[in-house]
Amino acid sequence: MLETECYQCPYCGEQVEALLDLSAGEQCYYEDCPVCCRPILFQLWTDGQSWQLQVRREDD
């Protein structure tokens, strides 16, 4: 199950769209910002019906 979600890069502030795979359950991974190329920590929580995405700077 794939979902798209817009988020704001915690470094450059640009609005970016991420493609999320909700079928893998809770996840924590790094992905580079496509604008400024800095590493963003993605934390995805899901309980089957709903999900939540949090993005943070690598050094937070």
C-alpha positions in Angstrom: 0.0 0.0 0.0 1.7 3.2 -1.2 0.7 6.7 -0.1 2.1 10.1 -1.0 2.7 12.8 1.7 4.0 16.3 1.4 6.5 17.5 4.0 8.7 20.4 4.6 12.4 19.8 4.6 13.8 20.6 8.1 16.9 22.1 6.5 15.9 24.2 3.5 12.2 24.6 4.2 11.1 23.5 0.7 7.8 21.5 0.3 8.6 18.0 -1.0 6.5 15.0 -1.7 7.5 11.5 -0.4 6.2 8.1 -1.5 5.5 6.0 1.6 5.2 2.2 1.7 2.6 1.6 4.5 2.7 -2.2 4.1 6.1 -2.4 5.8 4.7 -1.2 9.2 6.5 1.2 11.4 9.7 2.5 9.8 12.7 4.7 10.6 15.0 5.6 7.7 17.1 8.3 6.1 16.4 9.9 2.8 18.1 12.9 1.2 16.2 16.0 0.4 15.8 16.3 -3.4 16.4 20.0 -3.2 19.3 20.6 -0.8 20.6 16.9 -0.6 20.8 16.9 3.2 19.9 13.7 5.1 16.4 13.7 6.6 15.2 11.2 9.2 11.8 9.8 8.4 9.8 8.2 11.2 6.6 6.5 10.0 4.1 5.0 12.4 1.1 3.0 11.3 -1.7 1.0 13.0 -3.4 -0.5 10.0 -6.1 2.2 9.7 -4.1 5.4 10.1 -0.5 6.5 9.8 1.7 9.4 10.8 4.9 10.7 9.3 7.5 12.8 11.1 10.6 14.2 9.5 13.6 15.5 11.4 17.1 16.8 10.9 19.9 14.2 11.2 21.4 16.1 14.2 18.1 16.5 16.1 
